[in-house]
């Protein structure tokens, strides 16, 4: 009987100084086609009628689903450590946030 060997491939990831600083986003616009998902991360300031896309991520449907599962896992771990993340009721939410 042949045993399967699990091999873990390590990938070295580099990040430049500017990217490492990150950008703040309080609005996301998500769109998709059959082949890809596009997520625009936007920062909108109160009382300013104009906003600018800070980052755009384009990825495959398979990767976005893996991302969703990883995000759900991380939210679960976060809430176990720090408590439930509460979302304000719809009528109290400001007109900014995540759109889907």
C-alpha positions as CSV (number, residue, x, y, z in Angstrom):
1,X,0.0,0.0,0.0
2,X,1.4,3.4,-1.0
3,X,1.2,6.2,1.4
4,X,0.5,9.7,0.2
5,X,3.0,12.3,1.5
6,X,1.7,15.7,2.3
7,X,4.0,18.4,1.3
8,X,3.7,21.9,2.4
9,X,5.1,24.5,-0.1
10,X,6.3,27.7,1.5
11,X,6.0,30.9,-0.4
12,X,8.1,33.9,0.5
13,X,6.0,37.0,0.2
14,X,7.6,40.4,0.0
15,X,5.9,43.8,0.6
16,X,7.3,47.2,-0.2
17,X,7.2,50.0,2.4
18,X,4.3,51.9,0.7
19,X,2.1,48.9,0.4
20,X,2.9,47.8,4.0
21,X,1.4,51.1,5.3
22,X,-2.0,50.0,3.9
23,X,-5.0,52.2,3.1
24,X,-8.2,52.8,5.1
25,X,-11.5,51.9,3.6
26,X,-15.0,52.4,4.9
27,X,-16.9,51.5,1.7
28,X,-16.5,48.6,-0.7
29,X,-18.3,48.1,-4.0
30,X,-18.3,44.5,-5.2
31,X,-19.2,43.5,-8.8
32,X,-18.7,40.4,-10.8
33,X,-18.9,38.7,-14.1
34,X,-18.8,35.0,-14.9
35,X,-15.0,35.0,-14.8
36,X,-14.0,37.4,-12.0
37,X,-15.0,39.4,-9.0
38,X,-13.9,43.0,-8.6
39,X,-13.8,44.7,-5.2
40,X,-13.2,48.5,-5.0
41,X,-12.1,49.7,-1.6
42,X,-13.1,53.3,-1.1
43,X,-12.6,56.0,1.6
44,X,-15.5,58.4,1.9
45,X,-15.4,61.4,4.3
46,X,-18.4,62.7,6.1
47,X,-20.0,65.7,4.3
48,X,-17.8,65.3,1.3
49,X,-19.9,64.3,-1.8
50,X,-16.9,62.8,-3.7
51,X,-14.9,59.7,-2.9
52,X,-11.9,58.0,-4.5
53,X,-11.1,54.3,-5.0
54,X,-8.1,53.6,-2.8
55,X,-7.5,50.0,-4.1
56,X,-9.1,47.6,-6.6
57,X,-8.8,43.8,-6.2
58,X,-9.7,41.6,-9.2
59,X,-9.8,37.8,-8.6
60,X,-11.4,34.6,-9.7
61,X,-14.7,33.2,-8.3
62,X,-12.8,30.3,-6.7
63,X,-10.3,32.5,-4.9
64,X,-13.0,34.9,-3.7
65,X,-14.8,31.9,-2.1
66,X,-11.6,30.8,-0.4
67,X,-11.2,34.4,0.7
68,X,-14.8,34.4,2.1
69,X,-14.1,31.2,4.1
70,X,-10.8,32.6,5.4
71,X,-12.5,35.8,6.4
72,X,-15.3,33.9,8.2
73,X,-12.8,31.9,10.1
74,X,-10.8,35.0,11.1
75,X,-14.0,36.8,12.3
76,X,-14.9,33.7,14.4
77,X,-11.5,33.7,16.0
78,X,-11.6,37.5,16.5
79,X,-15.0,37.3,18.2
80,X,-13.9,34.4,20.4
81,X,-11.0,36.6,21.6
82,X,-12.6,40.1,21.7
83,X,-16.3,39.5,21.7
84,X,-19.1,39.8,19.1
85,X,-18.7,42.4,16.4
86,X,-22.0,44.4,16.6
87,X,-23.6,45.9,13.5
88,X,-25.9,48.9,14.0
89,X,-29.5,48.4,13.0
90,X,-30.1,49.6,9.4
91,X,-32.0,52.7,10.4
92,X,-29.1,53.9,12.5
93,X,-26.3,53.1,10.0
94,X,-24.7,56.0,8.3
95,X,-25.0,56.0,4.5
96,X,-21.5,54.6,4.1
97,X,-20.5,51.0,4.5
98,X,-20.1,47.9,2.5
99,X,-22.3,47.5,-0.6
100,X,-22.9,44.2,-2.3
